């Protein structure tokens, strides 16, 4: 797994001399984020027998925002919401993916990801570093309608993949249907309609034996 101490990819094959320094910083960052394609998630792909990577996940979220924005509880700026989902997982280049049901990994997740954000966004020119870092912080805080909907898509996308896989990460030892409902409640918080759909998928997955049974929660949360 790459770490913030690793040399950027472009250090191994530097750009030609004479390029503007701002452009060099931007291209260094853009080359470095190619590493996102190597960060594997736990979610299984629906179309191939392998796990998805973070770059594929981020692309899928961007498309979901574009297609499903009409279901947001609050009006959102679709373009900015796409910016949030494209940026939100970049820190995993250095911090690694922390699976949703990895309770031990979640204990150190915030610190690891903040250190990674400092290192990764710091490759950019100062103005862009501040802007992309602000987007990442906005996503994490969920303090805006765009961030809340972006987070909802981040939780809905693997739910869809797990449904297609007839369980997927729902079969993680110790995970029950109630665990899934609880960890994905933010879907319903951002979109009542999508939350209801997600709850239906979880309930039906539980009925079919794809996830260990839990006690049904009457609240319309999503999972």
C-alpha positions as CSV (number, residue, x, y, z in Angstrom):
1,X,0.0,0.0,0.0
2,X,1.4,3.4,-0.9
3,X,2.1,5.8,2.0
4,X,2.5,9.6,2.2
5,X,6.2,9.0,2.5
6,X,6.4,7.3,-0.9
7,X,7.9,9.3,-3.7
8,X,5.3,10.5,-6.3
9,X,5.2,8.4,-9.4
10,X,6.6,11.3,-11.5
11,X,9.8,11.3,-9.5
12,X,10.8,8.1,-11.2
13,X,10.5,9.7,-14.6
14,X,10.5,13.5,-14.2
15,X,8.9,15.8,-16.7
16,X,11.1,17.6,-19.1
17,X,12.8,20.8,-17.9
18,X,11.2,24.1,-18.8
19,X,7.6,23.4,-18.0
20,X,5.7,26.0,-15.8
21,X,6.1,25.1,-12.1
22,X,2.3,25.3,-11.6
23,X,1.7,22.8,-14.4
24,X,4.4,20.5,-13.1
25,X,2.6,20.4,-9.7
26,X,-0.7,19.7,-11.3
27,X,0.6,16.9,-13.5
28,X,2.5,15.4,-10.5
29,X,-0.8,15.2,-8.6
30,X,-2.7,13.8,-11.6
31,X,-0.1,11.2,-12.2
32,X,-0.1,10.3,-8.5
33,X,-3.8,9.7,-8.4
34,X,-3.4,7.0,-11.0
35,X,-2.6,4.9,-7.9
36,X,-6.4,5.0,-7.1
37,X,-6.8,2.3,-9.8
38,X,-4.8,-0.1,-7.6
39,X,-6.8,0.4,-4.4
40,X,-9.1,-2.6,-4.1
41,X,-12.4,-2.4,-2.2
42,X,-14.4,-5.2,-0.7
43,X,-17.3,-4.8,-3.0
44,X,-17.6,-7.4,-5.8
45,X,-18.2,-6.3,-9.3
46,X,-21.5,-7.3,-10.9
47,X,-20.0,-7.9,-14.4
48,X,-16.8,-9.7,-13.6
49,X,-15.5,-12.2,-10.9
50,X,-13.3,-9.7,-9.1
51,X,-13.5,-6.8,-6.6
52,X,-13.9,-3.2,-7.8
53,X,-11.2,-0.6,-7.3
54,X,-11.6,2.9,-5.9
55,X,-11.4,4.6,-9.3
56,X,-14.2,2.4,-10.6
57,X,-16.2,3.2,-7.5
58,X,-15.7,6.9,-7.8
59,X,-16.8,6.9,-11.5
60,X,-19.9,4.9,-10.6
61,X,-20.8,7.4,-7.9
62,X,-20.4,10.3,-10.3
63,X,-22.8,8.7,-12.7
64,X,-25.2,7.8,-9.9
65,X,-25.3,11.5,-8.7
66,X,-26.0,12.5,-12.3
67,X,-28.9,10.0,-12.7
68,X,-30.4,10.0,-9.3
69,X,-30.1,13.7,-8.2
70,X,-33.9,14.2,-8.7
71,X,-34.5,12.0,-5.6
72,X,-32.5,14.2,-3.2
73,X,-34.5,15.5,-0.2
74,X,-33.0,18.9,-0.7
75,X,-32.0,20.7,-4.0
76,X,-28.4,20.1,-4.9
77,X,-25.8,21.4,-7.2
78,X,-25.2,18.3,-9.3
79,X,-21.8,19.5,-10.6
80,X,-20.5,20.2,-7.2
81,X,-21.8,16.9,-5.8
82,X,-19.9,15.1,-8.6
83,X,-16.8,17.0,-7.5
84,X,-17.3,15.7,-4.0
85,X,-17.6,12.0,-5.0
86,X,-14.7,12.2,-7.4
87,X,-12.4,13.5,-4.7
88,X,-13.7,11.7,-1.6
89,X,-11.7,8.5,-1.9
90,X,-8.4,9.9,-3.2
91,X,-7.0,9.8,0.3
92,X,-7.2,6.0,0.2
93,X,-4.2,6.0,-2.1
94,X,-2.1,6.5,1.0
95,X,-4.6,5.5,3.8
96,X,-6.0,2.4,2.2
97,X,-9.6,1.4,1.9
98,X,-11.3,0.8,5.3
99,X,-14.2,-1.6,4.7
100,X,-17.5,-0.5,6.1
101,X,-17.7,-3.5,8.4
102,X,-14.1,-3.4,9.6
103,X,-14.7,-2.1,13.2
104,X,-11.0,-2.3,14.1
105,X,-9.9,-0.4,11.0
106,X,-12.5,2.3,11.6
107,X,-10.7,3.2,14.9
108,X,-7.8,4.7,13.1
109,X,-9.5,5.7,9.8
110,X,-9.9,9.4,10.5
111,X,-6.3,10.0,11.5
112,X,-4.9,7.9,8.6
113,X,-7.1,9.7,6.1
114,X,-6.4,13.2,7.4
115,X,-2.6,12.6,7.1
116,X,-3.2,11.2,3.6
117,X,-5.2,14.3,2.6
118,X,-2.4,16.6,3.8
119,X,0.2,14.7,1.8
120,X,-1.8,14.1,-1.4
121,X,-3.6,17.5,-1.8
122,X,-0.3,19.1,-0.9
123,X,1.1,18.1,-4.2
124,X,-1.1,20.7,-5.9
125,X,-0.6,24.4,-6.2
126,X,-1.7,26.1,-3.0
127,X,-5.1,27.4,-4.3
128,X,-6.1,24.1,-5.8
129,X,-4.8,22.2,-2.7
130,X,-7.0,24.3,-0.5
131,X,-10.0,23.9,-2.8
132,X,-9.8,20.1,-3.2
133,X,-9.1,19.7,0.5
134,X,-12.1,21.8,1.3
135,X,-14.2,19.5,-0.9
136,X,-12.9,16.4,0.9
137,X,-13.6,18.0,4.3
138,X,-17.1,18.9,3.1
139,X,-17.8,15.3,2.1
140,X,-16.6,14.0,5.5
141,X,-18.6,16.6,7.5
142,X,-21.8,16.0,5.5
143,X,-22.8,19.6,6.5
144,X,-24.2,20.6,3.0
145,X,-27.0,19.1,0.9
146,X,-24.4,18.1,-1.7
147,X,-22.3,16.3,0.8
148,X,-25.2,14.5,2.3
149,X,-26.3,13.2,-1.1
150,X,-22.8,12.3,-2.1
151,X,-22.4,10.2,1.1
152,X,-25.8,8.6,0.3
153,X,-24.5,7.5,-3.1
154,X,-21.3,6.2,-1.5
155,X,-23.4,3.9,0.6
156,X,-26.1,3.0,-2.0
157,X,-23.6,2.0,-4.7
158,X,-22.1,-1.0,-2.8
159,X,-25.6,-1.9,-1.7
160,X,-26.6,-2.4,-5.3
161,X,-23.4,-4.4,-6.0
162,X,-24.1,-6.6,-2.9
163,X,-27.6,-7.2,-4.1
164,X,-26.3,-8.3,-7.5
165,X,-23.8,-10.6,-5.8
166,X,-26.6,-12.2,-3.6
167,X,-24.9,-10.9,-0.5
168,X,-21.3,-9.9,-1.1
169,X,-19.9,-8.1,1.9
170,X,-23.2,-8.7,3.7
171,X,-21.8,-12.1,4.4
172,X,-18.9,-10.7,6.4
173,X,-18.7,-12.6,9.7
174,X,-20.6,-10.9,12.5
175,X,-22.6,-8.7,10.1
176,X,-26.4,-8.9,10.4
177,X,-29.2,-7.2,8.5
178,X,-29.4,-4.7,11.4
179,X,-25.7,-3.9,10.9
180,X,-26.3,-3.1,7.3
181,X,-29.4,-1.0,8.0
182,X,-27.5,1.0,10.7
183,X,-24.3,1.6,8.7
184,X,-26.2,2.8,5.6
185,X,-28.8,4.9,7.4
186,X,-27.4,8.0,5.6
187,X,-29.1,7.0,2.4
188,X,-32.5,7.6,3.8
189,X,-31.3,10.8,5.5
190,X,-30.5,12.3,2.1
191,X,-33.3,10.7,0.0
192,X,-36.5,9.3,1.5
193,X,-37.3,7.5,-1.8
194,X,-33.9,5.9,-2.2
195,X,-33.9,5.1,1.4
196,X,-37.1,3.2,1.0
197,X,-35.7,1.3,-2.0
198,X,-32.6,0.4,-0.1
199,X,-34.5,-0.8,2.9
200,X,-36.6,-3.0,0.6
201,X,-33.4,-4.6,-0.8
202,X,-32.0,-5.3,2.6
203,X,-35.3,-6.8,3.8
204,X,-35.5,-9.0,0.8
205,X,-31.8,-10.0,1.0
206,X,-32.5,-11.0,4.6
207,X,-35.6,-13.0,3.6
208,X,-33.5,-14.8,0.9
209,X,-30.7,-15.7,3.4
210,X,-28.1,-13.4,1.9
211,X,-27.4,-11.7,5.2
212,X,-27.7,-12.9,8.8
213,X,-31.1,-12.0,10.2
214,X,-31.6,-9.1,12.6
215,X,-34.5,-7.4,14.4
216,X,-36.4,-5.2,12.0
217,X,-36.1,-1.5,12.6
218,X,-39.4,0.3,11.8
219,X,-37.5,3.5,10.9
220,X,-37.2,4.1,7.2
221,X,-33.4,3.9,7.1
222,X,-31.4,2.5,4.2
223,X,-28.6,-0.1,4.1
